[in-house]
Amino acid sequence: MATVITAATGRRKTAIARVRLVAGTGKWNVNERDLALYFPSEALRNYLMQPLVITNQREKFDISATVKGGGPSGQTGALRHALSRALALADNTLREPLKKAGCLTRDARMKERKKPGQPGARKRFQFSKR
């Protein structure tokens, strides 16, 4: 097996992604599946590729990722965050363009918890005067 160059973790909402970069030709492996099979949406794949496009590293690494939790959008955000962090660790000169593009910032928005005595986080039961 090839030597891992860097590994990093990224998070978004309830999704957690672990990424390993290996010197290669640009192959993707997400949860033991091809990238196009795991993320069929072209928009999500383009969002995921931003760190590689910004740094011109598309065919330099083979990327192996494990993603848990959340939905497709949250998983994509977590994977993008992990990939950006791994690229910054692999080559410190890539940190500045990634940071300027907002790829290294963790999106901290989370789902608000459900409150007791209510049907949801913000929703209230219908008010009845009589």
N, C-alpha and C positions, 0 to 999 in steps of 0.2 A: 504494500500500500504506500501511496505517496506521502511525503512529509507535510504535515499541516503547517501553513505559514502563520496564520493567526486564527483565533476563535473569539467570538464576542456574543453577548446577549443583548436583545432588544425587547422593549415592552410597549404595549399600547392597549388601553382599556383592560380587558381580562386575558389578552393574548400574550404569550411569551415565546420568543424565537431564539434559537441558538444556531449560529452560523459558523462554519469552518471553511476557510479559504485554502485551496491547494493550487500550486502552480499548474496551469493546464490550458485548455482551449475554449473555455466559456460554457461548459456544461453545467446544468442545474439539476439538483436532486433535492426535492422538498418532500419530507416524510416518505422516503423511498419511492417517490413518483416524479415524473417529468414535470417541469414548471408549467407547461401548457395544459397538462391534464389536471394539475392541482388548482391552478388559477385560470379557468377558461376565459375570464373577462380580459379583454385587451387593455381596458383602462387600468385595471389593477396591475397588470404586468408592466405597463408603461410607468406607473407610479413606483413600482418596485425597482425598476431599472435606473431611476434617476441618479443614484449615487455613482453607478458605473458609467453612465453617459457623461456626467459632470466631470469625472476624473479620467475619462478615456481609458477605462480598464475592462471593457466588455469581453475581450478574448484573452485576457491575461490570467484569469483564475477559473478553476472549477469550484463551484459553490455547492456545499452540502448543508442542508438546513433541516432543523426539527422545529415544528410549530405546534403549540398546544393552546387550547382555550380560545374563546372569542369566536367571531364569525369571519367571513372572508376579508372584509375591510380592515378589521382590527388585526388580523393575522398579517395582512400585507403591510400595514403600518409598523408592526413589530419587526417584521423581516427586513424592512427598509432601514429601520433604526439599527438593528444588529449588523446589517451589511455595511452601513456607514461607519459604525464603530470599528468593525474589523478592518476596513480599508484604511482608516486613520491610524490604527495600530500597525498595519503592514508598512505604511509609508507615511511618515510624519508630515511631509510636504503636502499631502492631500487633505490634511485637516482643515486648513483655511478655506479652500473652495467649498468643502462639505458644510462647514459651519456657516458660511455666507449664504448657502442655499437652504439652510434650515434643516439639513438632514441629521445633524447630531443632537438636535433638541428633542427631548422625550415629550410626547403629547400626553400630558398628565390628566386629561379629562377622563373621568370615570363615571359609571352609572351611579346615580344617587340611590341610596338605600331606601327601602320601603319603611314607612313610619308605622308604629302601632296605632290601631284604631282608625286606619285609613286604608282604602283599597290599593293605593300605590304610593309613590314617592311624594307627589304633589296633589294628586286627585283626592277630593274629599267626598264623603257620602252626601247625598242630596239633602239639603236643609228643608225641614218641615216645621212651619210655624205652629200648626195644630196637629 
